[in-house]
Amino acid sequence: MAEQPVTATTTGAPEPVGVRLKRRLAEQRALLRDRFFAKPSTPKLLHDHRRLVDATLLSLWQHVEMPPELALVAVGGYGRGDLFPYSDIDLLILLPRQADDALAAKVEQFLSLSWDIGLDVGHSVRTVAECLDYAAQDITVQTSLLEGRHIDGNRSLFRQFEKQFSRAIDAPQFAKAKRLEQAQRHERYHDTNLEPNVKEAAGGLRDLHNILWISKAAGIGANWTALIKAEVITRREAALLRKHETFLQNLRIHLHYVARRREERLVFDVQTALAAQMGFRDTAHHRASEHMMQRFYRTALEI
């Protein structure tokens, strides 16, 4: 059943579902921010923000009365669960067949409401066969789908997608393509060293993602513990990777909050405020921002 707009406004009229969800989403995001600054926990912020968006999308999906044969799937970073304060929300609407006009209208209604309430949604609407075709042609699509996570709708269809996608992926070829992509990315961001990109620069978060993507594609697992068990890395290396990952995630969260938008670059204009927000302090010989940047460069170098 669709969610009923029962909340009353000051005039006594029922409050539209979209208005109520928009207000609640903004309030809950502000609450998450305040809790993070009061008691910083990077994993908790990422987890709680993902759960908030999951619940909001679920409410919209049910309100629009999306047909039960469709599946709503989180992909990319959102699928992985790393949902930063202003990150894109990447969605796949999985179809059992090509959409007719009525189904296309339902999908458009769901997406329009998502944008209207404040969700920065990136989306694709595809059948399982189309997902496999696009993945075979584009390593970026393949990588995004590798992170697929079911949110609502037809779970059997999602499992069918997972099974066929897993069977189709060529792990050695995937690893080769990701290494080439990484080399090209490092070259592209090489000249941005004074204002580095926390996500894309050499030694940034994307390099850590690359390790785990290749590991998942190879059937080893999608976390550092799995790599220890497979004897790919040592416990000491895993501990260092977790430490560096947490620092970069924390830096990215603070960067989003300082910029009040999706921002991945440590531009000069935000470095002072960002360093203060993260607790770095001036010393006799270096400003707080210099200490923060030195920490970033050491982290990136070790990664």
SVG drawing of the C-alpha trace seen along z (x, -y; Angstrom):
<svg xmlns="http://www.w3.org/2000/svg" viewBox="-8 -31 67 49">
<polyline fill="none" stroke="black" stroke-width="0.4" points="0.0,0.0 1.1,-3.6 2.1,-5.7 -0.7,-8.1 0.0,-11.8 -1.6,-12.1 0.6,-14.7 -1.4,-17.9 0.0,-21.4 -0.7,-24.6 -3.8,-25.1 -5.2,-21.7 -4.7,-20.3 -2.8,-17.0 0.9,-17.6 2.1,-16.0 4.4,-13.1 7.2,-14.8 7.1,-17.8 7.2,-15.7 10.1,-13.5 12.1,-16.5 11.8,-18.1 12.6,-14.9 15.6,-14.2 17.0,-17.7 16.4,-17.4 18.0,-13.9 21.0,-15.0 21.5,-17.9 21.2,-15.6 23.9,-13.3 26.2,-16.2 25.7,-17.5 26.3,-14.0 29.4,-13.6 30.9,-16.9 29.9,-16.1 31.4,-12.6 33.3,-11.9 32.9,-8.4 33.7,-8.0 32.2,-4.5 29.0,-5.5 28.4,-8.6 28.8,-6.7 26.6,-3.8 23.9,-6.0 23.8,-8.3 23.4,-5.3 20.6,-3.9 18.8,-7.3 18.9,-7.4 17.8,-3.7 14.8,-4.4 13.9,-7.6 14.1,-5.8 12.1,-2.9 9.3,-5.3 9.3,-6.9 9.3,-3.5 6.3,-2.4 4.5,-5.8 4.7,-5.7 3.5,-2.1 6.3,-0.8 5.4,2.5 6.6,5.5 8.5,7.1 11.1,4.2 14.1,4.1 15.7,1.0 19.5,1.5 22.2,-0.7 25.4,-0.8 28.7,-2.5 29.9,-4.0 26.3,-4.1 26.1,-0.3 29.3,0.2 27.8,-1.8 30.3,-4.6 27.8,-7.5 29.5,-10.8 27.4,-13.9 27.1,-15.3 27.9,-12.3 25.9,-11.2 23.3,-8.5 23.8,-6.0 20.8,-3.8 19.9,-1.0 16.3,-0.3 16.3,3.3 13.6,4.3 12.4,7.8 11.7,6.6 11.7,3.4 9.5,0.7 6.2,-0.2 4.8,-3.8 3.0,-3.2 6.1,-1.7 8.3,-4.5 5.9,-7.0 6.2,-5.3 10.0,-5.3 10.0,-9.0 7.6,-9.8 9.9,-8.0 13.0,-9.8 11.4,-13.2 10.3,-12.9 13.7,-11.8 15.3,-14.9 12.5,-17.1 13.1,-16.0 16.9,-16.7 18.4,-13.4 21.2,-13.9 20.4,-10.8 22.3,-9.3 20.4,-6.5 20.2,-3.8 17.1,-1.9 18.0,1.5 17.2,5.1 19.7,7.8 20.7,8.3 21.3,4.6 23.4,4.4 25.6,7.2 26.0,5.6 26.9,2.2 29.3,3.7 31.1,5.6 31.7,2.4 32.6,0.0 34.9,0.8 33.3,-2.1 29.8,-0.6 31.2,2.9 32.8,1.5 29.7,-0.3 27.6,2.8 30.1,4.9 29.0,2.9 25.3,3.7 23.1,3.9 19.4,4.7 17.2,2.0 13.7,3.0 11.5,4.7 12.0,8.0 14.8,9.8 14.7,12.8 15.4,10.5 18.3,9.0 19.7,12.5 19.4,13.4 21.4,10.2 24.1,11.0 24.5,14.6 24.8,13.6 27.1,10.7 29.4,12.8 29.5,15.4 30.3,12.9 33.1,10.9 36.6,11.8 38.7,11.2 42.2,11.1 40.9,8.7 39.1,6.6 42.3,6.3 44.3,5.3 41.7,2.7 41.6,1.2 45.4,1.0 45.5,-0.9 42.7,-3.1 44.6,-3.8 47.8,-4.8 45.8,-7.2 44.1,-8.7 47.4,-9.2 48.8,-11.0 45.7,-13.2 45.9,-14.3 49.7,-14.5 49.8,-18.3 47.2,-19.0 49.6,-18.2 49.2,-21.5 45.4,-21.1 45.1,-17.3 42.0,-15.4 41.3,-13.2 39.5,-10.7 41.3,-10.5 44.9,-11.5 47.6,-8.9 47.4,-7.3 43.8,-8.6 40.6,-6.7 40.2,-5.5 43.4,-3.5 42.1,-1.7 38.8,-1.0 40.8,0.4 42.4,3.0 39.0,4.1 37.3,4.1 39.9,6.4 39.7,8.6 35.9,8.8 36.1,9.5 38.6,12.3 36.2,13.9 38.5,13.2 36.3,10.8 35.5,7.1 37.3,6.2 40.8,6.2 40.0,9.2 39.3,11.3 42.7,10.3 44.4,11.4 42.7,14.8 43.8,15.2 47.3,14.3 47.4,11.5 48.4,9.0 49.6,9.3 47.7,8.3 50.1,5.3 49.5,4.2 45.7,4.5 46.0,2.4 47.9,-0.3 45.4,-0.3 42.4,-0.6 44.2,-3.4 44.9,-5.3 41.4,-4.6 39.8,-6.0 41.9,-9.2 41.0,-9.8 37.3,-9.1 37.3,-11.4 39.1,-14.1 36.5,-13.7 33.6,-14.0 34.9,-17.2 35.7,-18.5 32.1,-18.0 30.8,-19.8 33.2,-22.7 32.4,-23.2 28.7,-22.5 28.7,-20.6 30.3,-17.6 34.0,-18.6 36.9,-16.2 39.8,-18.7 41.8,-20.2 41.7,-23.7 43.6,-26.5 40.3,-28.3 39.2,-25.5 42.5,-24.2 42.5,-26.6 38.9,-26.0 39.2,-22.2 42.3,-21.9 40.7,-23.7 37.5,-21.6 39.7,-18.4 41.5,-19.5 44.9,-20.4 46.6,-23.3 49.3,-25.9 52.8,-25.3 55.9,-27.4 57.0,-26.5 53.9,-25.4 50.3,-26.4 47.6,-23.9 46.8,-23.6 50.4,-22.6 50.2,-19.9 47.0,-18.6 48.5,-18.6 51.7,-16.9 49.5,-14.2 47.7,-13.8 50.9,-13.5 52.4,-10.9 49.2,-8.9 49.0,-9.0 52.7,-8.0 52.3,-5.0 49.2,-3.8"/>
</svg>
